[in-house]
Amino acid sequence: MPSVAGGVPLARILQPVEQLIQYLRGGQLTQEQAQHFMRQALPKYIMMLLKMRLNDEETDLVNRLFKQVMRTTVEMLRKYDTWEMVECVARILTDSPNFYYYQPGAAASPSCDVDSQSSGDASCSDASDHESEPAQVASIVAPLSPHEDCSPFFVKNVDYFWQHGGFTAVLQRLENPPTLTMNALRTLLRPLVKVKDVIKRSVLQNFAKSVLQAMHIYETTLTDEQLKLEDRKTMIDVYRLIDTLLHSARRQTAAQSMDEFRLALALRCLRTPFLEKRLVGLHEVKEMINASLRMEKDCLDGGIDAGSPLRAPWPHLRCLAGARPSSWSTGCRRSRLLSSSLGRRCTTRSCAAARRSQSFWRCAARWTRGCSL
């Protein structure tokens, strides 16, 4: 019987957690108990298990618990619209050098295959959680080159979550109402980013496309009261996760899509009746302007031709440069001129960006007339 420090069998340590998961699925925990278990206790417990040095038999036992957590997460997302356990899945799907559990060669290949259609093997299935495996589907894990070391348990867990509809459930929750908080967005995006280096490019591109659609829906349905409760740090975390996902999928418009989303949220902040959020919106626009100017300067220093699209990658941001509150009405006219000057050369995305810039100037001009900074 596998044991940990002190001679306590590992199975006896895992059993209470497995029982709590069963109580959670059966609705036998109070709301406070369930929230504490999903947000605090279980993520810390999983982190502890990932950092332990285990032998083959112990790793099998722990992976059985991980699979139970992933199944429960999908069920909670679909049936109860509960997203908090996704943080646990994000940790399970993290192939970090600090996690001895996923060290290459630390344990043999899993003794039970997640593609198996039978759950009768007592050593590979939870006695208190008899569930048939889903129909076999194609793996989303990209073929690994010989020099790439990856734990077989990590690969199996990525496929296991996919085969149980985990990634699909996450994307559906991002797209469907009610509108989530920024903290929920950050939690739901993490598993998608964690597996970006091991899944097939085509699958990753589909993930990125769905996330972009979900972010557009989120920006249009977000209310002032919901925006009031968000903090800028969480917003920045969400921006970084989306940006990482889009660039990993090698979308040609990744940078432009990110700037448009950030500019849209900055405009929403400026339109709120809350001064603090208006200042957040202004700060966000200022940062985007500075980034655009730095990019343009780098292009000039690199000797890129003035007619190249890289010469001025974000005209809708450059038109904001040098603006002051006293000249925001003029900025609105600049944006209209920009939109007109694009003419037939204007693509759908650039026109939308120009219109958004124009909306920003209108909102900023109204705010200047209504309050003093």
Helices and strands as residue ranges (DSSP letters): G 5-7, H 10-25, H 31-36, I 37-41, H 42-50, H 56-80, H 86-92, G 100-102, H 152-163, H 166-175, H 182-194, H 201-221, H 224-228, H 232-248, H 254-271, H 275-301, H 315-318, G 325-327, H 328-342, G 343-345, H 348-370
